[in-house]
Amino acid sequence: MENNQGLTGIADRMARPGFGPDGAAQHRDPRLSRSRAAVLGTLRGQPEPTSLAALSSATGLHVNTVREHLEALLELDLIDRRQAPVSGRGRPAWLYFAVDDTDPSEYAGLAAALASVIKQTSRTPTEDAMRAGLTWGTELAGDRPEPPATTGIQARRAVVTLLDDLGFEPRADARVDRVRLTRCPLLEAARKYPDVVCAVHLGIVKGALQTYGTDPDRTSLTPFAEPGACSLRLLAKAPETDLP
């Protein structure tokens, strides 16, 4: 991978106090958007299985939006459902309930373990991590309901939305050329294996951009670039451009 696209010099930047993002927000599953996490949290607070209509009322979200979130949560095996008792005509309604209250830190622990394996067994850990991220980003972008991007800025905005849903809390400029990543859902793993974890994150961005129809080659990530954030450049002038 030519020049690692901004991933050089991480150790020196990490040594500067206060540089880099905060960790993941407490109890935030990095796979869930805020809205989806709110639906899951509402379900976990219910004393018994709950109907779609009741969840819509409890969350203030439209029924179709709640239904979409529930389908995603079912796919992640975070909830389950059963049919309500038969009452009158028509098909019984589904009742939903949470089945997994796993602490997100367990996912971070798994990520750290996988990063350790790549670091210890791969001859080119950064390149292998980038390839894994590309595959992941392509799948994440392909599974999302956003319409295909027709302009570069629309594609970049879609990627920023994806990063927000993953827990990075991005802060973009007007043209979405530069993005500050103010949180890292895998911060502890990134501190232990920065070349691996940060390469995965850069690969996710590049894979998503490519899926949205934009050339990802000018994308670079500078981990721990500034106080409180990593720096993502979606229109870097060269493959490797570290911010001061």
Buried (B, 14 or more C-beta within 10 A) or exposed (E): BEEBBBBBBBEEBBEEEEBBBEBBBEEBBBBBBEBBBBBBEBBBEBEEBBBBEBBBEBBEBEEEBBBBBBEBBBEBEBBBBEEEEEEEEEEEBBBBBBBEEEEBEEBBBEBBEBBBEBBEEEEEBBBBBBBBBBBBBBBBBEEBEEEEBEEBBBBBBBBBBBBBBBBBBBBBEEEBBBBBBBBBBBBBBBBBBBBBBBBBBBBBBBBBBBBBBBEBEBBBBBBBBBEBBBBBBBBBEEBBBBBE
